[in-house]
Amino acid sequence: MSIKRIPRTDSIEELAHFWDTHDVTDFEDELEEVSEPVFQRDTIVKVQLSSEDAETVEGIARSRGIPVSDLIRAWVLEKVQASP
C-alpha cells in the first residue's frame, strides 16, 4: 500500500480534508517543527465611540444591509488608500 504525501498547498480546505482522512503518525518523517507563524492573521483593532456615534454607525450599516465591522473596515481602508 502506498501512502500519499502531505499536500503542499495553502488551501485550508484542502489541508482540512486531507487531515480528516489521514493520520499524522503516518507522516512523522515528513513533519518539521517551525518557529514562526504559518498562517498570518489579521490584526483586530478596537475603536472607542460615544454611544451616539456608535448608534449612528449602526444605523448606517443597517441601512446598507452590512455588519458594522464591514462598514468601519471599508471607511478605514478608504482613508488608508487615499493617504500618500
ZALUM-217403 format. One record per residue (C-alpha): residue number from 0; chain; z, x, y. Coordinates in steps of 0.25 Angstrom, whole numbers, always signed. Each point is the difference from the previous one (the first is absolute). Last residue first. Layout:
% ZALUM-217403
R  num  cadena      z      x      y
R  NUM       A      Z      X      Y
...
END
This chain:
% ZALUM-217403
R  num  cadena      z      x      y
R   83       A     +2     +0   +237
R   82       A     +6    -13     -2
R   81       A     -8    -12     -4
R   80       A     +1     +2    -15
R   79       A    +15     +0     +1
R   78       A     +1    -12     +9
R   77       A     -9     -8     -9
R   76       A     +8     +5    -12
R   75       A    +13     -5     +6
R   74       A     -6    -14     +3
R   73       A     -5     -1    -14
R   72       A    +13     +5     -6
R   71       A     +7    -11     +8
R   70       A     -9    -11     -4
R   69       A     +1     +5    -15
R   68       A    +15     +0     +1
R   67       A     +1    -14     +6
R   66       A     -8     -5    -12
R   65       A    -13     -7     +3
R   64       A     -5    -14     +2
R   63       A     -5     +3    +14
R   62       A     +9    -11     +6
R   61       A    +12     +5     -9
R   60       A     -2    +14     +5
R   59       A     +0     -4    +15
R   58       A    +13     -9     -3
R   57       A     +7    +12     -7
R   56       A     -3     +9    +12
R   55       A     +5    -10    +10
R   54       A    +13     -2     -9
R   53       A     +2    +15     -1
R   52       A     -2     +1    +16
R   51       A    +11    -11     +2
R   50       A     +9     +6    -10
R   49       A     -1    +14     +6
R   48       A     -8    +10     -8
R   47       A     +4    +12     -8
R   46       A    -11     +7     -7
R   45       A     +3     +6    -14
R   44       A    -11    +10     -5
R   43       A     -4     +1    -15
R   42       A     -7    +12     -4
R   41       A    -12     -2     -9
R   40       A     +2     +7    -14
R   39       A     -8    +12     -5
R   38       A     -1     +0    -15
R   37       A     +2    +13     -8
R   36       A    +12     +4     +8
R   35       A     +3    +15     -1
R   34       A     +8     +8    -11
R   33       A     -9     -3    -11
R   32       A     +3     +2    -15
R   31       A    -11     +1    -10
R   30       A     -5     -9    -11
R   29       A    -11     +3     -9
R   28       A     +8     +6    -12
R   27       A     +9    -12     +1
R   26       A    -12    -10     -2
R   25       A     +5     -8    -13
R   24       A    +14     -1     +6
R   23       A     -6     -8    +11
R   22       A     -3    -12     -9
R   21       A    -13     -7     +3
R   20       A     -4    -15     +2
R   19       A     +8     -3    +13
R   18       A     -2    +15     +4
R   17       A    -15     -2     +1
R   16       A     +0    -14     +6
R   15       A    +10     +6    +11
R   14       A     -9    +12     +2
R   13       A    -13     -9     +2
R   12       A     +8     -9    +10
R   11       A     +6    +12     +8
R   10       A    -14     +5     +1
R    9       A     +1    +15     +5
R    8       A     -7     +5    -13
R    7       A     +0    +11    -10
R    6       A     +3     -9    -12
R    5       A    +10     +6    -10
R    4       A     -8     +5    -13
R    3       A     -3     -9    -11
R    2       A     +6     +3    -14
R    1       A    -10     +2    -11
R    0       A     +4     -6    -14
END
